[in-house]
Amino acid sequence: DGYIDFMEYVAALSLVLKGKVDQKLRWYFKLYDVDGNGCIDRAELLNIIKAIRSINRCNEKMTAEEFTDMVFNKIDINGDGELSLEEFMEGVQKDEMLLDILTRSLDLTHIVRLIQNDGKNPHEGEQDAQAAQ
């Protein structure tokens, strides 16, 4: 319906943190398939990758555009410019680097730590100490 209620949020968070690879990939696919038509096109993937990177720290050397191109070059088997669920699932599972990048991009553990520490960075003291040295 275009909205996330609290239970959907908790279920998604649990899945991203603890789910099996197959479950995570299905969830990722739904996330990237913005219009819900059963396929991911370049624009959808690029927009979601940019959005994720803006809210989730990203140490990737590849730009969002380069990453999007890489994904389509590697797993768009039929070359139609869209990724079906099957292409996405099979392609990502066969490519360890791609799976690793996708998993890291949606790693929410630092956000969970912030929530647990009332919005304070749990490593802030460590960072300050390292900076002083």
Beta strands, then each sheet from edge to edge (+ up, - down):
strand 1: 39-41
strand 2: 82-84
sheet 1: 1+ 2-
end
